[in-house]
């Protein structure tokens, strides 16, 4: 399923608080985006224990129970972890990864909150979640009957909200600072090949690995830092993260360059740092330049003025990296009015672009 509308982490929590108590909610989203963590947070908010079942590892009897003879008739006794006396949040993770037979077993549980003759305690809440077909994950077609029994939302990663969460959960400061500068690197679509890729979960994993080396992570050998980064996140992001770490002596270097208080690094040995700064500069332009030039404020006008001068300086160091800043990468393009000014002032930069 691919819904036309997405929700952020905060949106989803609000939806769960208002909708989940009366209707089962199904959360769609890529692996590692934070679906499970948000359900656990919701359960904590409403003061209920959270019981998780993993759809990909279930058989029908894990839901409906095993028949036993009672007074000459058979009765299905529900599993102990489901048959509770107090209300709870039942989280059906990877629900669309289970077989059709298991999906059938969920029908009455989701629709009526019932398993055979056992009803979930009054006040219990049922939430499902699963990956999308395009995520290269294990998914099966969900029956229309099951789809029609739930309210559906599709989750996306919001960098600002994740950064706030990262501060609260003591994510490694290198990672928080990096995502602050490159929010577009928080999440990348799952690749078609078998390789690590960037998600909120994989950045959290890298944070845990870095913190295992103690408070002063600067002592991590370069080869080990490289191995940790490439083992957790997308290769392109790992290279950029390593370049970011190299220039940590001045965490405000890009700001200083824009102010005119520092220059682009021109030493060939710092080419990876230059590439990271140029990518960050492009991300800043994409984020801060409006589609309509007439809405530019004083800060925006200053940024445009400095941007053209900095593009000229960057071209003198690396023509290819300068072209990368103004290129249409992954469908993201700079405002048309800005590109017209670049063509006017730096025509060679746009040639063959």
Buried (B, 14 or more C-beta within 10 A) or exposed (E): EEEEEBBBBBBBBEBBEEBBEEEBBBBBBBBBBBBBBBBBBBBEEBEBEBBBBBBBEBEBEBBBBEEEEEEEEEEBBBBEEBEBEEBBBBBBBBBBBBBEEBBBBBBBBBBEBBBBEBBBBEEBBBBBBBBBEEBBBBBBEBBEEBEEBBBEBBBBBBBBBBBBBBEEEEBBBBBBBBBEBBBBBBBBBBEEEEEBBBBBBBBBBBBEBBBEBEEEBEEBEEEEBBBBBBEBBBBEBBBBBBBBBBBBEEBEBBEEBBEEEBEBBEEEEBBBBBBBBBBBBBBBBBEBBEEEBEEBEEEBEEBBEBBBEBBEEBBEBBEEBBBBBBBEEEEEEBBEBBBEBBBEEBEEBBEEB
